[in-house]
Amino acid sequence: MAPKQAVLAIDQGTTNSKAILVDESGTVLATGSTPVNLSLPRPGWAEQDAEELWSSVVTAVERCRAAAGTTDVVAVALTNQRESVVGWRRSTGRPFGPLIGWQDIRTSAWCERLPAGIGDLARDRTGLRVDAMFSAPKINWLLSTAAATPAADICVGTVDSWLIWCLTGHRRHVTEAGNAGRTLLYDVIDLEWSDPLLDAFDVPRGSLPKVVASNGDFGTTVGVPGVPDGTPIAAVLADSHAALYGQGCTEVGMAKATYGTGSSLMTPIHQFDPGQSPVPTTLAWLTDRPVYAREGNIVSSGAALAWTGSMLGLGSVAELVDLAGTVPDAGDVTLVPAFSGLGAPHWDRNARAAFTGMSSSTTRAHLARAAVDAVAHQVCDIADAIEGTDPPLSVLRADGGAVVAGLLMQTQADLLAHPVEVADVAELSALGAAQLAWQSLGSTTSWAEQRIPARIFTSTLDDETRRRRREHWADEVAAVRARKR
């Protein structure tokens, strides 16, 4: 019997690297994963070791291949954490500094000092606002540490470009268009690096990778354990974009929410139109044409649950959710998890986290419930902002590690006031990238059309209670923002 053919999808995230083998029907044949370390050397700083990141990918692939038995890998697909940046030397292939994570805000003050005109240019050409979350300020900082290195020897890029460099045996310095669109340097209308923005952020074009389509030519593998040399890298998508693709949310009004370390709510739009929306516009993917989306990013969601659980002496987020479920509500306690400031739609990096509303009757369960509520409220804030400038959302499909928490998903449906469809698998990013890879190989199967939600949560909250809870949350966010750092 001939071995099964499969795409090897690599999903490199903030806290772990995963690998899955997916056949043409969308069936997952095997998986492998390994954790990666995150260093927080100073308040607001978030770093990883780029070489450790690559080693974790190799380990995940080896574990996946070992679990699969005889399988013919016909292509590689890649999805990755966004906005994080890596710098390395062409001559050695080695990083010259740490990987600076997407949640790192060391450049916040620098961003605030930039002329207003740069922010206008960035919004008009990239759809994004100038913020420390995006890549350009991080690249500028990283390059400043390598002043002694000859410019021609420097490569910088997002995580996809680093992993492609490694996958291809240090032969290709390329990046995918959707990842490039998160840098503040890529013109998503003209589909090329923007010279005015490169000048504004003082980033030399020669250090950046070539930008290719999401299903473009990324090269072939060289020296990757468990993967035959010459295997094409057939598709690359940034993680949130891959989840949107995997969820089949390709029509206006359809949205997906990914619940991870941070969270993302994303919905396609008809055309690029940054306007005055507090929710950025982004390039979702580029195939035969560019597809744009509105996306709001939450800085701390799963991270807020993990932090609260740790503070309460709990061993896992699952234990936190179980504890939260022992009370009917948070008892007037609110957590605003602005540990690194607030992302969309508030964009206030000076805000700081706070628990409020505690009394002598407050219990550990109330604190746990407030953390769960905070994740759902933040998603609602983005949904409200999107619906203020765009067509109303008709479908919300949820994915990510936290969707296993039924209490969170029910709270989301209650506060959002319309159903939440939970994916039949927790992680859609790898499947989304694998789907695009199979399609680039000629497959016409659409897995999303065949997928049935594992669960559908509908609101059980009356309108008045919902209104009161949302207004209370807004008041607490405003109070946190009013306090000076």
NUGU-659441 format. One record per residue (C-alpha): residue number from 0; z, y, x. Coordinates in steps of 0.1 Angstrom, whole numbers, plus 5000, padded with zeros to 4 digits. Layout:
<pts>
+------+------+------+------+
: resi :   pz :   py :   px :
+------+------+------+------+
:  NUM :    Z :    Y :    X :
...
+------+------+------+------+
</pts>
This chain:
<pts>
+------+------+------+------+
: resi :   pz :   py :   px :
+------+------+------+------+
:    0 : 5000 : 5000 : 5000 :
:    1 : 4990 : 5035 : 5013 :
:    2 : 5020 : 5058 : 5020 :
:    3 : 5027 : 5085 : 4995 :
:    4 : 5013 : 5119 : 5002 :
:    5 : 5037 : 5148 : 5001 :
:    6 : 5042 : 5184 : 5010 :
:    7 : 5072 : 5191 : 5032 :
:    8 : 5088 : 5223 : 5018 :
:    9 : 5113 : 5241 : 5041 :
:   10 : 5138 : 5264 : 5024 :
:   11 : 5156 : 5285 : 5050 :
:   12 : 5185 : 5304 : 5034 :
:   13 : 5215 : 5325 : 5043 :
:   14 : 5240 : 5297 : 5043 :
:   15 : 5219 : 5265 : 5048 :
:   16 : 5185 : 5251 : 5057 :
:   17 : 5169 : 5226 : 5034 :
:   18 : 5138 : 5204 : 5035 :
:   19 : 5123 : 5185 : 5006 :
:   20 : 5093 : 5162 : 5003 :
:   21 : 5073 : 5168 : 4971 :
:   22 : 5044 : 5148 : 4958 :
:   23 : 5014 : 5163 : 4939 :
:   24 : 5031 : 5157 : 4905 :
:   25 : 5061 : 5178 : 4916 :
:   26 : 5084 : 5148 : 4921 :
:   27 : 5110 : 5153 : 4948 :
:   28 : 5108 : 5122 : 4970 :
:   29 : 5136 : 5131 : 4995 :
:   30 : 5158 : 5160 : 5006 :
:   31 : 5177 : 5170 : 5037 :
:   32 : 5199 : 5199 : 5045 :
:   33 : 5223 : 5214 : 5070 :
:   34 : 5245 : 5245 : 5070 :
:   35 : 5240 : 5276 : 5092 :
:   36 : 5266 : 5299 : 5105 :
:   37 : 5269 : 5336 : 5095 :
:   38 : 5288 : 5359 : 5118 :
:   39 : 5305 : 5391 : 5106 :
:   40 : 5314 : 5408 : 5139 :
:   41 : 5323 : 5442 : 5124 :
:   42 : 5327 : 5455 : 5088 :
:   43 : 5292 : 5458 : 5073 :
:   44 : 5275 : 5437 : 5100 :
:   45 : 5260 : 5403 : 5093 :
:   46 : 5243 : 5383 : 5121 :
:   47 : 5230 : 5348 : 5127 :
:   48 : 5217 : 5330 : 5158 :
:   49 : 5179 : 5327 : 5154 :
:   50 : 5177 : 5296 : 5177 :
:   51 : 5205 : 5280 : 5157 :
:   52 : 5185 : 5288 : 5125 :
:   53 : 5155 : 5270 : 5140 :
:   54 : 5176 : 5240 : 5150 :
:   55 : 5190 : 5238 : 5115 :
:   56 : 5155 : 5236 : 5101 :
:   57 : 5146 : 5208 : 5125 :
:   58 : 5178 : 5189 : 5115 :
:   59 : 5171 : 5194 : 5078 :
:   60 : 5135 : 5181 : 5083 :
:   61 : 5147 : 5151 : 5103 :
:   62 : 5173 : 5142 : 5076 :
:   63 : 5147 : 5146 : 5049 :
:   64 : 5122 : 5124 : 5067 :
:   65 : 5148 : 5097 : 5074 :
:   66 : 5156 : 5096 : 5037 :
:   67 : 5120 : 5093 : 5026 :
:   68 : 5108 : 5061 : 5041 :
:   69 : 5070 : 5060 : 5047 :
:   70 : 5055 : 5092 : 5036 :
:   71 : 5023 : 5110 : 5047 :
:   72 : 5031 : 5147 : 5052 :
:   73 : 4998 : 5165 : 5043 :
:   74 : 5011 : 5201 : 5046 :
:   75 : 5041 : 5222 : 5052 :
:   76 : 5053 : 5249 : 5028 :
:   77 : 5079 : 5275 : 5038 :
:   78 : 5103 : 5297 : 5019 :
:   79 : 5129 : 5319 : 5035 :
:   80 : 5157 : 5345 : 5032 :
:   81 : 5141 : 5379 : 5031 :
:   82 : 5146 : 5412 : 5049 :
:   83 : 5166 : 5396 : 5077 :
:   84 : 5149 : 5403 : 5111 :
:   85 : 5145 : 5386 : 5144 :
:   86 : 5132 : 5399 : 5178 :
:   87 : 5119 : 5377 : 5206 :
:   88 : 5099 : 5379 : 5238 :
:   89 : 5064 : 5365 : 5239 :
:   90 : 5068 : 5354 : 5275 :
:   91 : 5097 : 5331 : 5268 :
:   92 : 5097 : 5326 : 5231 :
:   93 : 5135 : 5334 : 5231 :
:   94 : 5153 : 5359 : 5209 :
:   95 : 5165 : 5391 : 5227 :
:   96 : 5192 : 5398 : 5201 :
:   97 : 5209 : 5384 : 5170 :
:   98 : 5192 : 5378 : 5138 :
:   99 : 5203 : 5408 : 5116 :
:  100 : 5209 : 5396 : 5081 :
:  101 : 5196 : 5411 : 5049 :
:  102 : 5232 : 5420 : 5038 :
:  103 : 5238 : 5439 : 5071 :
:  104 : 5245 : 5476 : 5065 :
:  105 : 5250 : 5489 : 5100 :
:  106 : 5220 : 5513 : 5095 :
:  107 : 5233 : 5529 : 5063 :
:  108 : 5242 : 5562 : 5078 :
:  109 : 5210 : 5563 : 5097 :
:  110 : 5190 : 5558 : 5065 :
:  111 : 5209 : 5586 : 5048 :
:  112 : 5199 : 5610 : 5075 :
:  113 : 5162 : 5603 : 5071 :
:  114 : 5141 : 5632 : 5056 :
:  115 : 5136 : 5629 : 5018 :
:  116 : 5099 : 5628 : 5023 :
:  117 : 5102 : 5594 : 5040 :
:  118 : 5119 : 5580 : 5009 :
:  119 : 5091 : 5593 : 4987 :
:  120 : 5064 : 5578 : 5010 :
:  121 : 5082 : 5545 : 5011 :
:  122 : 5085 : 5543 : 4973 :
:  123 : 5049 : 5553 : 4967 :
:  124 : 5034 : 5529 : 4993 :
:  125 : 5059 : 5500 : 4993 :
:  126 : 5076 : 5502 : 4959 :
:  127 : 5110 : 5502 : 4976 :
:  128 : 5136 : 5528 : 4983 :
:  129 : 5150 : 5534 : 5018 :
:  130 : 5181 : 5513 : 5021 :
:  131 : 5198 : 5493 : 5049 :
:  132 : 5190 : 5461 : 5031 :
:  133 : 5153 : 5463 : 5039 :
:  134 : 5139 : 5454 : 5073 :
:  135 : 5126 : 5486 : 5089 :
:  136 : 5160 : 5501 : 5097 :
:  137 : 5171 : 5468 : 5112 :
:  138 : 5139 : 5465 : 5132 :
:  139 : 5144 : 5500 : 5146 :
:  140 : 5180 : 5491 : 5156 :
:  141 : 5169 : 5458 : 5172 :
:  142 : 5142 : 5475 : 5192 :
:  143 : 5166 : 5500 : 5205 :
:  144 : 5186 : 5472 : 5221 :
:  145 : 5155 : 5460 : 5240 :
:  146 : 5144 : 5492 : 5257 :
:  147 : 5142 : 5475 : 5291 :
:  148 : 5117 : 5449 : 5278 :
:  149 : 5080 : 5458 : 5282 :
:  150 : 5066 : 5467 : 5248 :
:  151 : 5037 : 5442 : 5251 :
:  152 : 5063 : 5414 : 5254 :
:  153 : 5082 : 5421 : 5222 :
:  154 : 5077 : 5404 : 5189 :
:  155 : 5097 : 5413 : 5158 :
:  156 : 5095 : 5401 : 5123 :
:  157 : 5112 : 5386 : 5093 :
:  158 : 5125 : 5351 : 5092 :
:  159 : 5092 : 5336 : 5081 :
:  160 : 5074 : 5349 : 5111 :
:  161 : 5101 : 5335 : 5134 :
:  162 : 5099 : 5301 : 5118 :
:  163 : 5061 : 5301 : 5119 :
:  164 : 5063 : 5310 : 5156 :
:  165 : 5085 : 5280 : 5161 :
:  166 : 5066 : 5256 : 5138 :
:  167 : 5033 : 5264 : 5156 :
:  168 : 5047 : 5259 : 5191 :
:  169 : 5049 : 5296 : 5199 :
:  170 : 5012 : 5301 : 5191 :
:  171 : 5011 : 5322 : 5160 :
:  172 : 5028 : 5355 : 5153 :
:  173 : 5020 : 5360 : 5116 :
:  174 : 5039 : 5368 : 5084 :
:  175 : 5033 : 5364 : 5047 :
:  176 : 5024 : 5394 : 5026 :
:  177 : 5053 : 5392 : 5002 :
:  178 : 5078 : 5390 : 5031 :
:  179 : 5059 : 5420 : 5048 :
:  180 : 5063 : 5438 : 5015 :
:  181 : 5101 : 5438 : 5019 :
:  182 : 5101 : 5456 : 5053 :
:  183 : 5094 : 5492 : 5041 :
:  184 : 5065 : 5491 : 5066 :
:  185 : 5038 : 5473 : 5046 :
:  186 : 5015 : 5493 : 5022 :
:  187 : 5013 : 5469 : 4992 :
:  188 : 4984 : 5489 : 4977 :
:  189 : 4961 : 5489 : 5008 :
:  190 : 4976 : 5456 : 5020 :
:  191 : 4981 : 5466 : 5056 :
:  192 : 5008 : 5480 : 5078 :
:  193 : 5013 : 5517 : 5071 :
:  194 : 5009 : 5539 : 5101 :
:  195 : 5029 : 5568 : 5085 :
:  196 : 5058 : 5544 : 5078 :
:  197 : 5055 : 5528 : 5113 :
:  198 : 5059 : 5563 : 5127 :
:  199 : 5087 : 5572 : 5104 :
:  200 : 5108 : 5542 : 5114 :
:  201 : 5096 : 5543 : 5150 :
:  202 : 5082 : 5507 : 5150 :
:  203 : 5051 : 5500 : 5172 :
:  204 : 5024 : 5481 : 5154 :
:  205 : 5018 : 5458 : 5184 :
:  206 : 5053 : 5443 : 5180 :
:  207 : 5046 : 5432 : 5144 :
:  208 : 5030 : 5400 : 5132 :
:  209 : 4996 : 5398 : 5115 :
:  210 : 4999 : 5398 : 5077 :
:  211 : 4982 : 5370 : 5058 :
:  212 : 4980 : 5359 : 5022 :
:  213 : 5007 : 5337 : 5007 :
:  214 : 4983 : 5307 : 5008 :
:  215 : 4965 : 5320 : 5039 :
:  216 : 4960 : 5307 : 5075 :
:  217 : 4995 : 5303 : 5091 :
:  218 : 4984 : 5278 : 5117 :
:  219 : 4993 : 5242 : 5122 :
:  220 : 5024 : 5224 : 5135 :
:  221 : 5031 : 5216 : 5171 :
:  222 : 5060 : 5196 : 5184 :
:  223 : 5081 : 5195 : 5152 :
:  224 : 5101 : 5163 : 5149 :
:  225 : 5090 : 5142 : 5119 :
:  226 : 5058 : 5162 : 5113 :
:  227 : 5025 : 5152 : 5128 :
:  228 : 5010 : 5178 : 5151 :
:  229 : 4981 : 5196 : 5134 :
:  230 : 4997 : 5196 : 5100 :
:  231 : 4987 : 5228 : 5082 :
:  232 : 5012 : 5253 : 5071 :
:  233 : 4996 : 5258 : 5037 :
:  234 : 5019 : 5283 : 5019 :
:  235 : 5047 : 5307 : 5026 :
:  236 : 5067 : 5326 : 5000 :
:  237 : 5099 : 5347 : 5003 :
:  238 : 5128 : 5329 : 4985 :
:  239 : 5131 : 5350 : 4954 :
:  240 : 5093 : 5352 : 4950 :
:  241 : 5091 : 5314 : 4954 :
:  242 : 5117 : 5310 : 4927 :
:  243 : 5096 : 5332 : 4904 :
:  244 : 5065 : 5312 : 4911 :
:  245 : 5084 : 5279 : 4907 :
:  246 : 5098 : 5290 : 4874 :
:  247 : 5063 : 5297 : 4861 :
:  248 : 5073 : 5333 : 4853 :
:  249 : 5038 : 5348 : 4857 :
:  250 : 5035 : 5369 : 4826 :
:  251 : 5050 : 5403 : 4818 :
:  252 : 5083 : 5399 : 4799 :
:  253 : 5092 : 5366 : 4816 :
:  254 : 5120 : 5369 : 4842 :
:  255 : 5140 : 5347 : 4865 :
:  256 : 5174 : 5352 : 4879 :
:  257 : 5184 : 5335 : 4911 :
:  258 : 5221 : 5330 : 4917 :
:  259 : 5228 : 5327 : 4954 :
:  260 : 5249 : 5345 : 4980 :
:  261 : 5234 : 5376 : 4964 :
:  262 : 5213 : 5375 : 4932 :
:  263 : 5179 : 5386 : 4922 :
:  264 : 5164 : 5394 : 4888 :
:  265 : 5126 : 5396 : 4890 :
:  266 : 5098 : 5400 : 4864 :
:  267 : 5061 : 5405 : 4868 :
:  268 : 5045 : 5438 : 4859 :
:  269 : 5009 : 5446 : 4850 :
:  270 : 5002 : 5468 : 4880 :
:  271 : 5018 : 5485 : 4909 :
:  272 : 5038 : 5514 : 4894 :
:  273 : 5070 : 5524 : 4913 :
:  274 : 5075 : 5554 : 4890 :
:  275 : 5111 : 5566 : 4887 :
:  276 : 5126 : 5532 : 4879 :
:  277 : 5160 : 5525 : 4897 :
:  278 : 5147 : 5489 : 4900 :
:  279 : 5122 : 5486 : 4929 :
:  280 : 5087 : 5474 : 4926 :
:  281 : 5077 : 5446 : 4950 :
:  282 : 5047 : 5425 : 4960 :
:  283 : 5055 : 5391 : 4946 :
:  284 : 5027 : 5372 : 4963 :
:  285 : 4991 : 5376 : 4975 :
:  286 : 4965 : 5349 : 4968 :
:  287 : 4931 : 5358 : 4953 :
:  288 : 4948 : 5391 : 4942 :
:  289 : 4981 : 5408 : 4946 :
:  290 : 5008 : 5401 : 4920 :
:  291 : 5035 : 5428 : 4916 :
:  292 : 5070 : 5425 : 4901 :
:  293 : 5100 : 5446 : 4893 :
:  294 : 5131 : 5432 : 4911 :
:  295 : 5167 : 5442 : 4913 :
:  296 : 5189 : 5428 : 4941 :
:  297 : 5226 : 5422 : 4938 :
:  298 : 5244 : 5423 : 4971 :
:  299 : 5274 : 5401 : 4962 :
:  300 : 5273 : 5375 : 4935 :
:  301 : 5279 : 5340 : 4949 :
:  302 : 5296 : 5357 : 4978 :
:  303 : 5320 : 5374 : 4954 :
:  304 : 5329 : 5341 : 4938 :
:  305 : 5335 : 5325 : 4972 :
:  306 : 5356 : 5354 : 4983 :
:  307 : 5377 : 5354 : 4952 :
:  308 : 5382 : 5316 : 4954 :
:  309 : 5393 : 5320 : 4990 :
:  310 : 5418 : 5347 : 4982 :
:  311 : 5432 : 5325 : 4954 :
:  312 : 5436 : 5296 : 4978 :
:  313 : 5409 : 5275 : 4961 :
:  314 : 5387 : 5251 : 4980 :
:  315 : 5354 : 5258 : 4963 :
:  316 : 5335 : 5280 : 4938 :
:  317 : 5336 : 5250 : 4914 :
:  318 : 5374 : 5252 : 4915 :
:  319 : 5372 : 5289 : 4908 :
:  320 : 5350 : 5284 : 4878 :
:  321 : 5372 : 5257 : 4865 :
:  322 : 5402 : 5280 : 4868 :
:  323 : 5383 : 5308 : 4851 :
:  324 : 5376 : 5286 : 4822 :
:  325 : 5413 : 5281 : 4813 :
:  326 : 5415 : 5316 : 4798 :
:  327 : 5393 : 5331 : 4770 :
:  328 : 5386 : 5363 : 4789 :
:  329 : 5397 : 5383 : 4820 :
:  330 : 5426 : 5400 : 4802 :
:  331 : 5413 : 5435 : 4810 :
:  332 : 5409 : 5427 : 4847 :
:  333 : 5377 : 5438 : 4863 :
:  334 : 5362 : 5430 : 4897 :
:  335 : 5336 : 5453 : 4910 :
:  336 : 5324 : 5433 : 4941 :
:  337 : 5310 : 5462 : 4962 :
:  338 : 5321 : 5446 : 4995 :
:  339 : 5289 : 5460 : 5011 :
:  340 : 5283 : 5487 : 4986 :
:  341 : 5262 : 5483 : 4954 :
:  342 : 5225 : 5474 : 4952 :
:  343 : 5202 : 5478 : 4923 :
:  344 : 5203 : 5498 : 4900 :
:  345 : 5232 : 5519 : 4915 :
:  346 : 5221 : 5520 : 4952 :
:  347 : 5255 : 5532 : 4964 :
:  348 : 5263 : 5518 : 4999 :
:  349 : 5295 : 5539 : 5000 :
:  350 : 5311 : 5521 : 4970 :
:  351 : 5339 : 5496 : 4979 :
:  352 : 5352 : 5466 : 4960 :
:  353 : 5381 : 5468 : 4937 :
:  354 : 5401 : 5447 : 4913 :
:  355 : 5414 : 5469 : 4884 :
:  356 : 5433 : 5465 : 4852 :
:  357 : 5460 : 5441 : 4864 :
:  358 : 5494 : 5440 : 4848 :
:  359 : 5525 : 5418 : 4851 :
:  360 : 5508 : 5394 : 4827 :
:  361 : 5477 : 5389 : 4849 :
:  362 : 5473 : 5354 : 4862 :
:  363 : 5452 : 5338 : 4889 :
:  364 : 5429 : 5326 : 4861 :
:  365 : 5423 : 5361 : 4850 :
:  366 : 5412 : 5371 : 4885 :
:  367 : 5389 : 5341 : 4886 :
:  368 : 5374 : 5350 : 4852 :
:  369 : 5368 : 5386 : 4863 :
:  370 : 5348 : 5373 : 4893 :
:  371 : 5326 : 5352 : 4870 :
:  372 : 5322 : 5382 : 4847 :
:  373 : 5312 : 5404 : 4876 :
:  374 : 5282 : 5383 : 4885 :
:  375 : 5269 : 5383 : 4849 :
:  376 : 5275 : 5421 : 4844 :
:  377 : 5255 : 5429 : 4876 :
:  378 : 5225 : 5409 : 4863 :
:  379 : 5228 : 5427 : 4830 :
:  380 : 5228 : 5461 : 4848 :
:  381 : 5194 : 5453 : 4863 :
:  382 : 5180 : 5439 : 4830 :
:  383 : 5191 : 5471 : 4812 :
:  384 : 5174 : 5492 : 4839 :
:  385 : 5142 : 5472 : 4837 :
:  386 : 5141 : 5474 : 4800 :
:  387 : 5146 : 5512 : 4802 :
:  388 : 5112 : 5516 : 4819 :
:  389 : 5093 : 5484 : 4812 :
:  390 : 5086 : 5460 : 4783 :
:  391 : 5116 : 5441 : 4771 :
:  392 : 5124 : 5408 : 4787 :
:  393 : 5115 : 5378 : 4764 :
:  394 : 5126 : 5349 : 4786 :
:  395 : 5152 : 5346 : 4813 :
:  396 : 5151 : 5315 : 4835 :
:  397 : 5180 : 5309 : 4858 :
:  398 : 5181 : 5290 : 4891 :
:  399 : 5201 : 5288 : 4923 :
:  400 : 5233 : 5270 : 4933 :
:  401 : 5256 : 5288 : 4907 :
:  402 : 5236 : 5277 : 4876 :
:  403 : 5257 : 5245 : 4876 :
:  404 : 5286 : 5267 : 4864 :
:  405 : 5282 : 5265 : 4826 :
:  406 : 5308 : 5292 : 4822 :
:  407 : 5287 : 5316 : 4842 :
:  408 : 5256 : 5308 : 4823 :
:  409 : 5273 : 5312 : 4790 :
:  410 : 5288 : 5345 : 4800 :
:  411 : 5253 : 5356 : 4811 :
:  412 : 5238 : 5348 : 4777 :
:  413 : 5267 : 5365 : 4759 :
:  414 : 5264 : 5397 : 4778 :
:  415 : 5226 : 5397 : 4779 :
:  416 : 5223 : 5390 : 4742 :
:  417 : 5194 : 5366 : 4745 :
:  418 : 5190 : 5330 : 4757 :
:  419 : 5192 : 5319 : 4793 :
:  420 : 5171 : 5289 : 4803 :
:  421 : 5186 : 5269 : 4832 :
:  422 : 5162 : 5251 : 4854 :
:  423 : 5162 : 5214 : 4856 :
:  424 : 5168 : 5217 : 4893 :
:  425 : 5192 : 5242 : 4909 :
:  426 : 5169 : 5253 : 4937 :
:  427 : 5134 : 5264 : 4926 :
:  428 : 5124 : 5282 : 4958 :
:  429 : 5113 : 5251 : 4977 :
:  430 : 5095 : 5237 : 4947 :
:  431 : 5077 : 5271 : 4942 :
:  432 : 5064 : 5271 : 4978 :
:  433 : 5055 : 5234 : 4975 :
:  434 : 5035 : 5241 : 4943 :
:  435 : 5015 : 5269 : 4960 :
:  436 : 5009 : 5246 : 4990 :
:  437 : 4995 : 5218 : 4968 :
:  438 : 4973 : 5243 : 4950 :
:  439 : 4960 : 5256 : 4983 :
:  440 : 4950 : 5220 : 4990 :
:  441 : 4930 : 5218 : 4958 :
:  442 : 4955 : 5205 : 4932 :
:  443 : 4952 : 5220 : 4897 :
:  444 : 4986 : 5207 : 4884 :
:  445 : 5011 : 5233 : 4872 :
:  446 : 5046 : 5218 : 4874 :
:  447 : 5062 : 5248 : 4856 :
:  448 : 5042 : 5241 : 4825 :
:  449 : 5056 : 5205 : 4824 :
:  450 : 5092 : 5215 : 4832 :
:  451 : 5118 : 5214 : 4804 :
:  452 : 5149 : 5235 : 4809 :
:  453 : 5180 : 5214 : 4816 :
:  454 : 5201 : 5236 : 4793 :
:  455 : 5196 : 5267 : 4771 :
:  456 : 5225 : 5290 : 4766 :
:  457 : 5226 : 5313 : 4736 :
:  458 : 5249 : 5342 : 4729 :
:  459 : 5281 : 5335 : 4710 :
:  460 : 5294 : 5371 : 4713 :
:  461 : 5293 : 5396 : 4685 :
:  462 : 5276 : 5429 : 4691 :
:  463 : 5307 : 5450 : 4691 :
:  464 : 5326 : 5429 : 4716 :
:  465 : 5295 : 5429 : 4738 :
:  466 : 5292 : 5466 : 4736 :
:  467 : 5328 : 5472 : 4744 :
:  468 : 5327 : 5448 : 4775 :
:  469 : 5296 : 5464 : 4788 :
:  470 : 5310 : 5499 : 4784 :
:  471 : 5342 : 5489 : 4801 :
:  472 : 5323 : 5475 : 4830 :
:  473 : 5302 : 5507 : 4833 :
:  474 : 5334 : 5527 : 4834 :
:  475 : 5349 : 5506 : 4862 :
:  476 : 5317 : 5508 : 4883 :
:  477 : 5317 : 5546 : 4879 :
:  478 : 5353 : 5547 : 4890 :
:  479 : 5346 : 5527 : 4921 :
:  480 : 5316 : 5549 : 4930 :
:  481 : 5337 : 5580 : 4925 :
:  482 : 5362 : 5569 : 4952 :
:  483 : 5352 : 5581 : 4987 :
:  484 : 5350 : 5555 : 5015 :
+------+------+------+------+
</pts>
